[in-house]
């Protein structure tokens, strides 16, 4: 998957009301309002730092974990 595909998929998860996608505080994120990193940026940062992780598997597992039940 390309970065654009991953970003698009994460954005669709964030926009889905059936998913729990919260932003998180980060002291190293001054460019975001109230230093709150958006859901998409959190997971893109993870994938950038863990290059051996398969993005398709990561997103698939992420979907299972954040689905509202």
C-alpha positions in Angstrom: 0.0 0.0 0.0 1.2 3.5 -0.8 1.2 6.3 1.8 -1.8 7.9 0.0 -3.8 4.6 0.2 -3.0 4.2 3.9 -3.9 7.8 4.6 -7.1 7.5 2.7 -8.1 4.3 4.5 -7.3 5.8 7.9 -9.3 8.9 7.0 -12.3 6.7 6.1 -12.0 5.0 9.5 -11.8 8.3 11.2 -14.9 9.6 9.4 -16.9 6.4 10.1 -19.3 7.0 13.1 -19.1 3.3 14.0 -15.4 3.6 14.9 -13.8 5.0 18.0 -11.1 7.3 16.6 -9.9 9.7 19.3 -7.1 12.2 19.0 -4.4 12.1 21.6 -2.3 14.7 23.3 1.3 15.0 22.3 3.8 17.6 23.7 5.7 17.3 20.4 2.7 18.3 18.2 2.6 22.1 18.5 1.2 22.5 15.0 -2.1 20.8 15.9 -4.8 22.6 18.0 -4.2 22.0 21.7 -1.4 19.6 20.8 -3.9 16.9 19.9 -2.6 14.6 17.2 -5.4 13.4 15.0 -6.2 9.7 14.6 -4.7 9.5 11.1 -1.4 11.2 12.1 -1.0 8.9 15.1 -1.2 5.7 13.0 0.8 7.2 10.1 3.6 8.0 12.6 3.5 4.4 13.9 3.8 3.0 10.4 6.6 5.3 9.5 8.7 4.3 12.6 7.9 0.5 12.2 8.8 -0.1 8.6 8.5 -3.9 8.9 4.8 -3.7 9.8 2.5 -4.7 6.9 0.1 -1.7 6.6 -2.8 -3.9 5.3 -2.6 -6.1 8.4 -2.1 -3.2 10.7 -5.2 -1.4 9.4 -7.3 -4.6 9.4 -6.4 -5.3 13.1 -7.0 -1.6 13.9 -10.5 -1.8 12.4 -11.3 -4.8 14.7 -10.0 -2.9 17.8 -11.8 0.4 17.3 -15.2 -0.8 16.1 -18.0 0.3 18.4 -19.9 -2.6 19.8 
